[in-house]
Amino acid sequence: MTTTLFLVRHAAHDNLGAFLAGRTPGIVLGEAGLSQANRLGLRMAREHLDAVCSSPRERTRQTAEAIISACGLGSPQIEEALDEVNFGDWTGKTFSTLDQDAQWRRWNTMRSLVRAPNGETMLDVQTRVWNLIADLSSKADGKRLALVSHGDVIKAAVSHILGLPIDAWLRFDVEPASVTHMVVGDWGAKIITLNEMNP
């Protein structure tokens, strides 16, 4: 038996790309993001999901609720391991400000070696998300689950499955409202589709 997992990035909030939202409270989906989430929900309804898990951030919970609504499922299961990267002191800063920070530039060059100030490393992120995937897979054999999370968190999981170093994060994209389909079994794990966008 295998467990089927759909790693879903949350729909886009209105200020995506303007600043490092991270774990800033109160970042919610605007009208365009909610519309995107609803289209994603209709797409996920074709997958016959058994359950939906979500990061605790508002934007991921809203995306998960759209999927739940379209699929006729119960409330999403909130999983701390799916939470956004803890960017520590960088949280909430604009990218133009961050680009002047040597530590930030180093983080984007060597994420395997750099810790966000008062935050976590990408290897920390990879460990927590993969531990969750392994745990869910062992308990949900044969089930089909959607995990609604964040771009860097999904990239960390994909890099682990593909045997890529964490510093290879720029080699592939995980867009808002995209779906990465993977399966896990006793033989290991593999990616079926990566960064599938809703038409």
C-alpha positions as CSV (number, residue, x, y, z in Angstrom):
1,M,0.0,0.0,0.0
2,T,1.1,3.6,-0.6
3,T,0.0,6.9,0.9
4,T,-0.8,9.6,-1.7
5,L,0.1,13.2,-0.6
6,F,-0.6,16.5,-2.4
7,L,1.7,19.2,-1.2
8,V,-0.3,22.4,-1.8
9,R,1.1,25.9,-1.5
10,H,-1.4,28.5,-0.2
11,A,-3.1,30.9,-2.6
12,A,-1.5,34.3,-3.1
13,H,-2.1,37.1,-0.7
14,D,-2.4,40.6,-2.0
15,N,1.2,41.7,-1.0
16,L,3.0,38.5,-2.1
17,G,6.5,39.4,-3.2
18,A,6.5,42.9,-1.5
19,F,7.7,41.8,1.9
20,L,8.7,38.7,3.8
21,A,5.4,37.7,5.4
22,G,6.8,34.6,7.2
23,R,4.8,34.1,10.4
24,T,3.4,37.6,10.6
25,P,-0.1,37.3,12.0
26,G,-3.1,38.6,10.1
27,I,-1.8,37.9,6.5
28,V,-5.0,36.8,4.8
29,L,-6.2,36.2,1.3
30,G,-7.7,39.1,-0.6
31,E,-10.5,38.7,-3.2
32,A,-8.1,37.5,-5.9
33,G,-6.5,35.0,-3.5
34,L,-9.9,33.6,-2.4
35,S,-10.9,33.2,-6.0
36,Q,-7.7,31.3,-6.7
37,A,-8.2,29.1,-3.6
38,N,-11.8,28.3,-4.7
39,R,-10.5,27.2,-8.2
40,L,-7.9,25.1,-6.4
41,G,-10.6,23.5,-4.3
42,L,-12.5,22.5,-7.4
43,R,-9.3,21.0,-8.9
44,M,-8.6,19.1,-5.7
45,A,-12.2,17.7,-5.6
46,R,-11.1,15.4,-8.4
47,E,-8.5,13.7,-6.2
48,H,-10.9,12.0,-3.8
49,L,-9.1,13.2,-0.7
50,D,-9.6,11.6,2.7
51,A,-8.3,14.5,4.8
52,V,-6.6,17.9,4.6
53,C,-3.8,19.1,6.9
54,S,-2.8,22.8,7.1
55,S,-0.1,25.1,8.4
56,P,-1.5,27.3,11.2
57,R,-1.1,30.5,9.2
58,E,-4.3,32.3,8.2
59,R,-3.6,32.2,4.4
60,T,-3.0,28.4,4.5
61,R,-6.1,27.8,6.6
62,Q,-8.2,29.8,4.2
63,T,-6.8,27.7,1.3
64,A,-7.4,24.5,3.2
65,E,-11.0,25.6,3.9
66,A,-11.6,26.1,0.2
67,I,-10.4,22.6,-0.5
68,I,-12.5,21.2,2.4
69,S,-15.6,22.9,1.1
70,A,-15.2,21.6,-2.5
71,C,-14.4,18.1,-1.3
72,G,-17.1,17.9,1.4
73,L,-14.7,17.0,4.2
74,G,-14.5,18.0,7.8
75,S,-12.2,20.7,9.3
76,P,-8.6,20.7,8.4
77,Q,-6.1,19.2,10.8
78,I,-3.7,22.0,11.9
79,E,0.0,20.8,11.8
80,E,2.7,23.0,13.3
81,A,5.3,21.1,11.1
82,L,3.7,22.6,8.0
83,D,4.2,26.1,9.3
84,E,6.1,28.8,7.4
85,V,9.9,29.1,7.9
86,N,10.6,30.9,11.2
87,F,12.5,33.9,9.7
88,G,13.0,35.4,13.1
89,D,14.1,39.0,12.9
90,W,13.6,39.2,9.1
91,T,9.9,38.6,9.5
92,G,7.8,41.5,8.0
93,K,10.7,43.3,6.4
94,T,10.5,44.4,2.8
95,F,12.7,42.6,0.3
96,S,14.4,45.9,-0.6
97,T,15.5,46.2,3.0
98,L,16.5,42.6,3.3
99,D,18.7,42.8,0.1
100,Q,20.9,45.3,2.0
101,D,21.5,42.7,4.8
102,A,24.7,40.6,4.2
103,Q,23.3,37.8,6.3
104,W,20.1,37.6,4.1
105,R,22.2,37.5,1.0
106,R,24.3,34.7,2.5
107,W,21.1,32.9,3.5
108,N,20.0,32.9,-0.2
109,T,23.3,31.6,-1.3
110,M,24.0,28.9,1.3
111,R,20.8,28.0,3.1
112,S,22.4,24.8,4.4
113,L,24.7,26.8,6.6
114,V,22.8,30.0,7.6
115,R,20.3,30.4,10.3
116,A,17.7,33.2,10.2
117,P,18.5,35.5,13.1
118,N,16.5,34.2,16.0
119,G,14.8,31.8,13.6
120,E,15.6,28.4,12.0
121,T,17.7,26.9,9.3
122,M,16.3,25.3,6.2
123,L,17.6,21.9,7.4
124,D,15.4,22.4,10.5
125,V,12.5,23.0,8.2
126,Q,13.3,20.0,6.1
127,T,13.5,17.8,9.2
128,R,10.2,18.8,10.7
129,V,8.2,18.5,7.4
130,W,9.7,15.2,6.5
131,N,9.1,13.8,10.0
132,L,5.4,14.8,9.6
133,I,5.2,13.2,6.1
134,A,6.8,10.0,7.5
135,D,4.4,10.0,10.5
136,L,1.3,10.6,8.4
137,S,2.3,8.0,5.9
138,S,2.7,5.3,8.6
139,K,-0.7,6.1,10.0
140,A,-2.6,6.7,6.8
141,D,-1.6,3.8,4.6
142,G,-3.7,3.8,1.4
143,K,-5.1,7.3,2.2
144,R,-5.0,10.4,0.1
145,L,-4.1,13.6,1.9
146,A,-3.6,17.2,1.0
147,L,-1.0,19.1,3.0
148,V,-1.4,22.9,2.7
149,S,1.8,24.7,3.4
150,H,4.3,27.3,2.1
151,G,6.7,27.5,-0.8
152,D,10.0,27.0,1.0
153,V,8.6,24.2,3.2
154,I,7.3,22.3,0.1
155,K,10.7,22.9,-1.6
156,A,12.4,21.4,1.5
157,A,10.3,18.2,1.2
158,V,10.8,17.9,-2.5
159,S,14.5,18.4,-2.2
160,H,14.7,15.5,0.3
161,I,12.7,13.1,-1.9
162,L,14.8,14.0,-5.0
163,G,18.1,13.8,-3.1
164,L,18.9,17.4,-3.8
165,P,20.9,19.6,-1.4
166,I,18.8,22.2,0.4
167,D,20.9,24.8,-1.5
168,A,19.2,23.7,-4.8
169,W,16.0,25.6,-3.9
170,L,16.4,27.9,-6.9
171,R,16.4,25.0,-9.4
172,F,12.6,24.6,-9.3
173,D,9.5,26.6,-8.5
174,V,6.6,26.1,-6.2
175,E,4.0,28.7,-7.1
176,P,1.0,29.9,-5.1
177,A,-1.9,27.5,-5.3
178,S,0.3,24.9,-7.0
179,V,0.0,21.2,-6.3
180,T,3.0,18.8,-6.0
181,H,1.8,15.1,-6.1
182,M,3.9,12.5,-4.3
183,V,3.5,8.9,-3.1
184,V,5.1,7.2,-0.1
185,G,5.5,3.5,0.5
186,D,7.7,1.0,2.2
187,W,10.0,1.3,-0.8
188,G,10.5,5.0,-0.3
189,A,8.9,8.1,-1.9
190,K,8.6,9.6,-5.3
191,I,7.3,12.8,-7.0
192,I,4.5,12.2,-9.5
193,T,4.0,15.9,-10.5
194,L,5.8,19.1,-9.4
195,N,4.3,22.6,-9.2
196,E,1.2,21.7,-11.1
197,M,-0.8,24.9,-11.7
198,N,-4.6,25.1,-11.8
199,P,-5.7,26.1,-15.4
